[in-house]
């Protein structure tokens, strides 16, 4: 049996009359599943219409849209709703408002529900049976509060056990579309009798059609169950894979992060958070550009992503929470869909250590290049400084040979130039020893005034060529102050400063050497009226090979190591040195600060004087360089001694075996048997016990001296030997 009705939206539809509604008796709790609102309203209108015609009371608790549709259907049927409302036989209530009267924190309160329903029933007619339609459970279901809906169904059933009424609930069948709804669907059905299927089944007219439909539904159910089982298996596998992938990402040692369309950080793994030192809430959700040290670098990164580039090894500097910087390489590729950027994944590798090492390497390479440049400049200077005196020595010797009237003057020139060569070599050796911490100071108490005057007296030869005005000033406060220093090294320090002043002061200029006291320090000053020091050079003036002038004429000479020696030697004494200058053309001043020694017995240094030879010595010279051996022999003979020369060790040893000698000068670098072995063998000879053995060599390191002493030498001299030193040894042998 079928009927045609007009729907609220103007679309007509034909439905089979739901005969099961007419079979509902008091205490029945019916549920109707429906696919279309028209079917529900048609069924409800027939049930309410039949009840009103039979003298029953009808109560509607539903939505506003369904109420309007229902009243139209009833009016079309010819029912006078105004009359029914006046007689309290037709009551319409809003489901949401009614639901709110007994819901507490999203859960139906049974006592309040009973009170609400009793108030509703008390306000309607007692004529006939009472038919109730309720959509409150459907609203709860729609809102996702499904357990509350089932609980409300239970409360309805409990209420109906003590109150006579027929109840119909309705649910849209599409509300049960997921696997999670299956068990809840069965619970809904368990609360109702009867359970009416949706219209697609109810519309089947014959039993045969319904049986076919049931069979088809059973087939679909089996198919769905199989699909469900397969899907569960696939989901389980997918979940396992997702878990494995998530575990891989979470425990990756490299940083990983995901960025959204606006460069906001959607996700970051622990390695990335640890790399920068942030907690998740301090990093995730923030704009990535906040963490870039260089904003332009971030803009370039993002622009390349927006051009859909695959980015590899993109270098960036990221700011850590503690303010430090991490250098990273980033691999990234964006995910696009329908021309829209969704997100990008970034793989981030920490290369901070590598970048720092590269920076250090660049600095080191620069330093090495500068050192190599300084070395080349030094070698050029060394060649110049060695060739000049050698040239002067050669010219002086030739002059002495050709013109006897100029012999003394020529030899004086050769002597000065030889001393200059020896000084250059000594300075070079001293620099090497100091940089390797191989100089041992022989400190003793010294009076400031006495030693300063002695050093200045000895340094007059340094200023004579330029006719400089050299003066010495010792303040009364410093006159008898004692310091503890190595006298030889202190002489060297002050002499170097005087020599430096003489080089950079024009002829006739002033050089002042002063001593003063400043609290617990003795202060030596060397001031000149020379060319001064530029502000750029002043901070580096004590650097090795540092010189203000690089002109080709090298008029001021030097290797740029004198001031380095001054600084190192002063610091070895526990003092300090400072350089001052108002600028170019304003002269310069060097200050040396030495700590004062309290209650120390001062030593007065004696000026070095030339000893006089009174005893004729027998001297053995063992040297394979013929010119050097002959020159030394001639000098010894000029001093009134007998000199015997041998060019190799075995012949010299044999000579010592058969004759007595007072002193022997032995070259270390002899052919065949070296000087060390010669000394050891000579020491074994009985008649050589009192002989003074002196090693004569170009090797001047401390280790060379120690090796010589261990071989049996009494002294170790580095070539060329100063005349004063040679005379001292002759006096000692005598």
WOCOR-V942783 format. One record per backbone hydrogen bond with DSSP energy under -1.0 kcal/mol. CO is the residue of the C=O (numbers start at 1). NH is the residue of the N-H. If there is no record, write none. Layout:
co:CO nh:NH
co:CO nh:NH
This chain:
co:1 nh:17
co:3 nh:15
co:5 nh:13
co:7 nh:10
co:11 nh:7
co:13 nh:5
co:15 nh:3
co:17 nh:19
co:18 nh:21
co:21 nh:24
co:25 nh:28
co:28 nh:167
co:29 nh:193
co:30 nh:169
co:31 nh:196
co:32 nh:171
co:34 nh:173
co:36 nh:40
co:37 nh:41
co:38 nh:42
co:39 nh:43
co:40 nh:44
co:41 nh:45
co:42 nh:46
co:43 nh:47
co:44 nh:48
co:45 nh:49
co:46 nh:50
co:47 nh:51
co:48 nh:52
co:49 nh:53
co:50 nh:54
co:51 nh:56
co:52 nh:55
co:57 nh:131
co:58 nh:91
co:59 nh:133
co:60 nh:93
co:61 nh:135
co:62 nh:95
co:63 nh:67
co:64 nh:68
co:65 nh:69
co:66 nh:70
co:67 nh:71
co:68 nh:72
co:69 nh:73
co:70 nh:74
co:71 nh:75
co:72 nh:76
co:73 nh:77
co:74 nh:79
co:75 nh:78
co:79 nh:81
co:80 nh:84
co:81 nh:85
co:82 nh:86
co:83 nh:87
co:84 nh:89
co:85 nh:88
co:88 nh:125
co:89 nh:58
co:91 nh:60
co:93 nh:62
co:94 nh:98
co:95 nh:99
co:96 nh:100
co:98 nh:101
co:99 nh:102
co:102 nh:109
co:107 nh:104
co:109 nh:113
co:110 nh:114
co:111 nh:115
co:112 nh:116
co:113 nh:117
co:114 nh:118
co:115 nh:119
co:116 nh:120
co:117 nh:121
co:118 nh:122
co:121 nh:124
co:129 nh:57
co:130 nh:166
co:131 nh:59
co:132 nh:168
co:133 nh:61
co:135 nh:139
co:136 nh:140
co:137 nh:141
co:138 nh:142
co:139 nh:143
co:140 nh:145
co:141 nh:144
co:144 nh:146
co:145 nh:149
co:146 nh:150
co:147 nh:151
co:148 nh:152
co:149 nh:153
co:150 nh:154
co:151 nh:155
co:152 nh:156
co:153 nh:157
co:154 nh:158
co:155 nh:159
co:156 nh:160
co:159 nh:162
co:165 nh:27
co:166 nh:132
co:167 nh:30
co:168 nh:134
co:169 nh:32
co:171 nh:34
co:172 nh:175
co:173 nh:176
co:178 nh:181
co:179 nh:182
co:181 nh:185
co:182 nh:186
co:183 nh:187
co:184 nh:188
co:185 nh:189
co:186 nh:190
co:189 nh:192
co:193 nh:29
co:194 nh:31
co:196 nh:33
co:198 nh:201
co:198 nh:202
co:199 nh:203
co:201 nh:204
co:206 nh:210
co:207 nh:211
co:208 nh:212
co:209 nh:213
co:210 nh:214
co:211 nh:215
co:212 nh:216
co:213 nh:217
co:214 nh:218
co:215 nh:219
co:216 nh:220
co:217 nh:221
co:218 nh:222
co:219 nh:223
co:220 nh:224
co:221 nh:225
co:222 nh:226
co:223 nh:227
co:224 nh:228
co:225 nh:229
co:226 nh:230
co:227 nh:231
co:228 nh:232
co:229 nh:233
co:230 nh:234
co:231 nh:235
co:232 nh:236
co:233 nh:237
co:234 nh:238
co:235 nh:239
co:236 nh:240
co:237 nh:241
co:238 nh:242
co:239 nh:243
co:240 nh:244
co:241 nh:245
co:242 nh:246
co:243 nh:247
co:244 nh:248
co:245 nh:249
co:246 nh:250
co:247 nh:251
co:255 nh:348
co:256 nh:269
co:257 nh:346
co:258 nh:266
co:258 nh:267
co:259 nh:344
co:260 nh:263
co:263 nh:288
co:264 nh:260
co:265 nh:285
co:267 nh:258
co:269 nh:273
co:270 nh:274
co:271 nh:275
co:272 nh:276
co:273 nh:277
co:273 nh:278
co:276 nh:321
co:279 nh:282
co:280 nh:283
co:280 nh:284
co:283 nh:286
co:286 nh:265
co:287 nh:290
co:288 nh:291
co:291 nh:319
co:294 nh:298
co:295 nh:299
co:296 nh:300
co:297 nh:301
co:298 nh:302
co:299 nh:303
co:300 nh:304
co:301 nh:305
co:302 nh:306
co:303 nh:307
co:304 nh:309
co:305 nh:308
co:311 nh:332
co:314 nh:330
co:316 nh:328
co:317 nh:293
co:318 nh:326
co:320 nh:323
co:324 nh:320
co:326 nh:318
co:327 nh:351
co:328 nh:316
co:329 nh:349
co:330 nh:314
co:331 nh:347
co:332 nh:311
co:333 nh:345
co:335 nh:342
co:337 nh:340
co:340 nh:337
co:343 nh:335
co:344 nh:259
co:345 nh:333
co:346 nh:257
co:347 nh:331
co:348 nh:255
co:349 nh:329
co:351 nh:355
co:352 nh:356
co:353 nh:357
co:354 nh:358
co:355 nh:359
co:356 nh:360
co:357 nh:361
co:358 nh:362
co:359 nh:363
co:360 nh:364
co:361 nh:365
co:362 nh:366
co:363 nh:367
co:364 nh:368
co:365 nh:369
co:366 nh:370
co:367 nh:371
co:368 nh:372
co:369 nh:373
co:370 nh:374
co:371 nh:375
co:372 nh:376
co:373 nh:377
co:374 nh:378
co:375 nh:379
co:376 nh:380
co:377 nh:381
co:378 nh:382
co:379 nh:383
co:380 nh:384
co:381 nh:385
co:382 nh:386
co:383 nh:387
co:384 nh:388
co:386 nh:390
co:387 nh:391
co:388 nh:392
co:389 nh:393
co:390 nh:394
co:391 nh:395
co:392 nh:396
co:393 nh:397
co:394 nh:398
co:395 nh:399
co:396 nh:400
co:397 nh:401
co:398 nh:402
co:399 nh:403
co:403 nh:406
co:404 nh:407
co:406 nh:410
co:407 nh:411
co:408 nh:412
co:409 nh:413
co:410 nh:414
co:411 nh:415
co:412 nh:416
co:413 nh:417
co:414 nh:418
co:415 nh:419
co:416 nh:420
co:417 nh:421
co:418 nh:422
co:419 nh:423
co:420 nh:424
co:421 nh:425
co:422 nh:426
co:423 nh:427
co:424 nh:428
co:425 nh:429
co:426 nh:430
co:427 nh:431
co:428 nh:432
co:429 nh:433
co:430 nh:434
co:431 nh:435
co:432 nh:436
co:433 nh:438
co:434 nh:437
co:444 nh:485
co:445 nh:603
co:446 nh:483
co:447 nh:451
co:448 nh:452
co:449 nh:453
co:450 nh:454
co:451 nh:455
co:452 nh:456
co:453 nh:457
co:454 nh:458
co:455 nh:459
co:459 nh:462
co:460 nh:464
co:463 nh:468
co:464 nh:467
co:466 nh:508
co:468 nh:470
co:469 nh:511
co:471 nh:513
co:473 nh:515
co:475 nh:478
co:475 nh:479
co:478 nh:481
co:479 nh:449
co:481 nh:448
co:482 nh:597
co:483 nh:446
co:485 nh:444
co:486 nh:490
co:487 nh:491
co:488 nh:492
co:489 nh:493
co:490 nh:494
co:491 nh:495
co:492 nh:496
co:493 nh:497
co:494 nh:498
co:495 nh:499
co:496 nh:500
co:497 nh:501
co:498 nh:502
co:499 nh:503
co:500 nh:504
co:504 nh:531
co:506 nh:509
co:509 nh:469
co:510 nh:529
co:511 nh:471
co:512 nh:527
co:513 nh:473
co:514 nh:525
co:515 nh:475
co:516 nh:523
co:518 nh:521
co:520 nh:596
co:521 nh:518
co:522 nh:594
co:523 nh:516
co:524 nh:592
co:525 nh:514
co:526 nh:590
co:527 nh:512
co:530 nh:587
co:531 nh:585
co:534 nh:538
co:537 nh:540
co:538 nh:541
co:540 nh:543
co:543 nh:546
co:554 nh:557
co:560 nh:545
co:561 nh:565
co:562 nh:566
co:563 nh:567
co:564 nh:568
co:565 nh:569
co:566 nh:570
co:567 nh:571
co:568 nh:572
co:570 nh:575
co:571 nh:574
co:576 nh:593
co:578 nh:591
co:580 nh:589
co:583 nh:586
co:588 nh:528
co:589 nh:580
co:590 nh:526
co:591 nh:578
co:592 nh:524
co:593 nh:576
co:594 nh:522
co:617 nh:642
co:618 nh:662
co:618 nh:663
co:619 nh:644
co:620 nh:665
co:621 nh:646
co:622 nh:667
co:625 nh:629
co:626 nh:630
co:627 nh:631
co:628 nh:632
co:629 nh:633
co:630 nh:634
co:631 nh:635
co:632 nh:636
co:633 nh:637
co:634 nh:638
co:635 nh:639
co:636 nh:641
co:637 nh:640
co:642 nh:619
co:644 nh:621
co:646 nh:623
co:648 nh:652
co:649 nh:653
co:650 nh:654
co:651 nh:655
co:652 nh:656
co:653 nh:657
co:654 nh:658
co:655 nh:659
co:662 nh:692
co:663 nh:620
co:664 nh:694
co:665 nh:622
co:666 nh:696
co:668 nh:670
co:668 nh:675
co:671 nh:673
co:674 nh:678
co:675 nh:679
co:676 nh:680
co:677 nh:681
co:678 nh:682
co:679 nh:683
co:682 nh:685
co:685 nh:688
co:686 nh:689
co:692 nh:664
co:693 nh:714
co:693 nh:715
co:694 nh:666
co:695 nh:717
co:697 nh:719
co:701 nh:705
co:702 nh:706
co:703 nh:707
co:704 nh:708
co:705 nh:709
co:706 nh:710
co:707 nh:711
co:708 nh:713
co:715 nh:695
co:717 nh:697
co:722 nh:726
co:723 nh:727
co:724 nh:728
co:725 nh:729
co:726 nh:730
co:727 nh:731
co:728 nh:732
co:729 nh:733
co:730 nh:734
